[in-house]
Amino acid sequence: MNVKTLLAASALALSLPLAAQAQGTLPGAARGAEVGADAAGPIGGIVGGAVGAATGTVGGILGVDMQPRFRSYVRERNVRSYDYDGRVAVGTTLPASGVTYYDVPDEYRVRPGYRYTVINDTPVLVDRSHRIVEVIN
């Protein structure tokens, strides 16, 4: 391995987590690919995109950078909280009736099919089957 390749790989390894952290899936992938390409050319761009997407989604579907903003968005809308006797956790399926589900605005870049609601004063994202897929703490 020559020195140039070693330096490029080192720069890539050090810069990708920083570039992609708290970015969300799409921004994390884009930023990771950009940093990777700068550090190690086309192969670095491919690896950087994958690492950036993975790192950007550590916080779940929204991505760690969007959770506080989304929590504020929900709070500003005064969404009524549903009182639920069960556990509010990923994997819990909520009732189809009695709970109001809302569309997630496009600016949060959540894939179609996910909606949000507030359960026991906690915003959650749910899938089409009303299963909680992310709890926004």
C-alpha positions in Angstrom: 0.0 0.0 0.0 1.5 3.3 -1.0 1.6 6.4 1.2 -1.0 8.3 -0.9 -3.6 5.5 -0.5 -2.8 5.2 3.2 -3.3 8.9 3.7 -6.6 8.9 1.7 -7.9 5.9 3.7 -7.0 7.5 7.0 -8.6 10.8 6.1 -11.7 9.0 5.0 -11.9 6.9 8.2 -11.5 10.0 10.4 -13.7 12.4 8.5 -16.8 10.3 7.6 -18.3 9.8 11.0 -17.9 13.6 11.7 -19.4 14.5 8.4 -22.3 12.2 8.6 -23.1 12.4 12.3 -26.6 13.8 13.0 -27.4 14.3 9.4 -30.3 12.0 8.7 -30.3 9.4 6.0 -30.3 11.5 2.8 -28.2 14.4 4.0 -25.8 11.9 5.7 -25.4 9.9 2.6 -24.8 13.0 0.5 -22.3 14.5 2.9 -20.5 11.2 3.4 -20.2 10.7 -0.3 -18.8 14.2 -0.8 -16.2 13.8 2.0 -15.3 10.3 0.8 -14.8 11.4 -2.8 -12.7 14.3 -1.6 -10.5 12.1 0.5 -10.2 9.0 -1.7 -11.8 9.5 -5.1 -14.7 7.6 -6.6 -14.3 4.6 -4.3 -14.3 6.9 -1.3 -17.5 8.5 -2.5 -19.2 5.1 -2.6 -18.0 4.0 0.8 -18.7 7.5 2.2 -22.3 7.5 1.0 -23.0 4.2 2.6 -21.3 5.1 5.9 -22.9 8.5 5.9 -26.4 7.0 5.5 -25.8 4.5 8.2 -24.4 7.0 10.6 -27.1 9.6 9.8 -29.9 7.2 10.8 -28.5 6.3 14.2 -31.3 8.2 15.8 -34.0 6.3 13.8 -36.2 7.3 10.9 -36.0 11.0 11.4 -32.3 11.1 12.1 -30.8 12.5 15.2 -30.5 16.1 13.9 -34.3 16.4 13.1 -35.7 15.0 16.3 -35.6 18.2 18.4 -37.0 20.2 15.5 -39.8 17.7 14.9 -40.6 17.7 18.6 -40.9 21.5 18.5 -43.1 21.2 15.4 -45.5 18.8 17.1 -45.5 20.9 20.3 -46.3 24.1 18.3 -49.3 22.4 16.7 -50.8 21.5 20.1 -51.5 18.0 19.0 -53.8 16.3 21.5 -52.1 13.5 23.4 -53.8 10.1 23.5 -53.8 8.4 26.9 -52.5 4.9 26.4 -52.4 2.3 29.1 -49.8 0.2 27.4 -46.1 0.6 26.9 -45.0 3.5 24.6 -42.1 1.8 22.8 -40.9 0.8 19.4 -42.9 -2.2 18.3 -46.1 -1.4 20.2 -49.2 -1.4 18.0 -51.6 1.4 18.7 -55.4 1.2 18.2 -56.7 2.1 14.7 -59.6 4.1 16.2 -59.5 6.8 18.9 -56.0 7.9 18.0 -55.5 10.7 15.5 -52.6 10.2 13.1 -51.0 13.0 11.2 -48.9 13.3 8.1 -45.2 14.1 8.6 -44.3 17.3 6.6 -42.0 16.8 3.6 -39.3 18.9 5.2 -38.5 16.0 7.5 -37.8 13.6 4.6 -39.6 10.7 6.2 -40.5 8.0 3.7 -44.2 7.8 2.7 -46.3 5.6 4.9 -45.1 6.9 8.2 -47.3 9.2 10.3 -47.1 10.7 13.7 -49.2 11.0 16.8 -48.7 11.9 20.4 -49.1 9.2 23.0 -48.9 10.0 26.8 -47.4 13.4 25.8 -44.7 11.7 23.7 -44.5 12.2 19.9 -44.1 8.9 18.1 -43.8 7.8 14.4 -46.0 4.9 13.3 -46.1 2.8 10.2 -49.2 1.9 8.2 -50.2 -0.8 10.7 -50.1 1.8 13.6 -47.0 0.2 15.0 -44.6 2.6 16.7 -41.4 2.7 14.7 -39.8 5.6 16.6 -40.3 7.4 19.9 -39.3 11.0 19.8 -37.8 11.7 23.2 
